[in-house]
Amino acid sequence: MSNLAGHRLLFLPGLDGTGLSFEPLRPCLPPGLRVQVLTYPGHRKLSFAQTVQWAADQIRPGAPPIVLAESFSGPVAIALLGSGRLRAECLILCATFARPPRPCWF
């Protein structure tokens, strides 16, 4: 694996909003990689736009991170990057979708 010391890794969680699914990966990460696991508030419901804003507000400032977005957070990451609220070294979409898997019924 290439040397990732000094790089930032930003995990964006799946629909549960906890980021717990990333815990098994932590021991496999190279030393010196700075990791931030974002979580979404579990105490209130947020619209998609509010979720994107919440995520933007939680991201630590610094060099552009490597972004790993799981499931629900794929569209959140795309919205952050597309709006310019986040610059990223790269974006990894994991088990996610860039558009709703089902058409809208309304």
N, C-alpha and C positions, 0 to 999 in steps of 0.2 A: 504494500500500500504506500502511496506517496506520502511525503511528509506534510501533514496538515497542521503542524504546530503554528499557533498564532491565528489560524482561521477561525471563523465563527460558524456554528451550526445552529440553525433555528428550526425547532420542531413545531409544527402546527398540528393540533390534535384532531382526531376524528369526531364523530357526532357526540360521543360522551363528553367531550370537552376537557378531559382530565389530563391527557398526555401519558397516561399510565402504560399504554401499549408500547411506548418507546423504552421503557425501563429495561427490558431484556437486551436491548441493543447497547446500552451504556457501557457494559464491560468490554465490548468489542471495539469501542472507539479508540483511536490513537491518543496517546498522551499529548497534552498541549492544545488539543482542540477545545475551544471554548463553546459550551453548549447552553442554549436557553430553550426550555420547554415551555411553550405558551399554554395557558389554560383559559377556558372561557368560564364566565360566572355561572355557577349552578343554582344560584338563588333567585334568578329572574330570567324571563324570556327576552331574547333580543331578536329584532328583525335581522335580515341578512346585512343591510347597510349598517346597523348598529354593531353587528358582529365584526364586520370589516373595520369599523372605527375602533372598537374595543381592542382588536388585534394590533392595529397601528399604534395605539396608545401604550401597549405593553412591550413593544419591541425596543430593546436597549439600543441606544445610539452607538455608532461605530462603523467600522468598515462593513461593506456589503456582505451579508452572511450567505452561506449555502442554506437554502430553504428546502426542508423536507415536509411536504404537506400531505397528510393522510386523509382519505375519505372526504368528509364534509369540508375540510379545510382547503382542498384543491381549488374550488372556486373563490374562496376567501383570499388565498395567495395570489391567484390570477388577478383579482380585483385590486389588491394592494399594489402589485407590480404595474398593472395597467394604468392606475391612477397616479403613479409616481410617488405614492406614500411609502414605498419600499423599493430600494435598489438591492439586487441580489447578485451574488457571484454566480449562482446557478439555481435552478428550480427543479426539484424532484417531486413528481406527483406519484403518490403511492396509493393504489386501490381507490382511485378517485374518479371523478368525471368533471369535464369542463362545461357541461351543460346538463340540465335535468334529464334523468334517464327515462322519464315518462312525460308525455306532452301535457300541457296545462289543460284543465277541463273547463276553464272559464274564458 
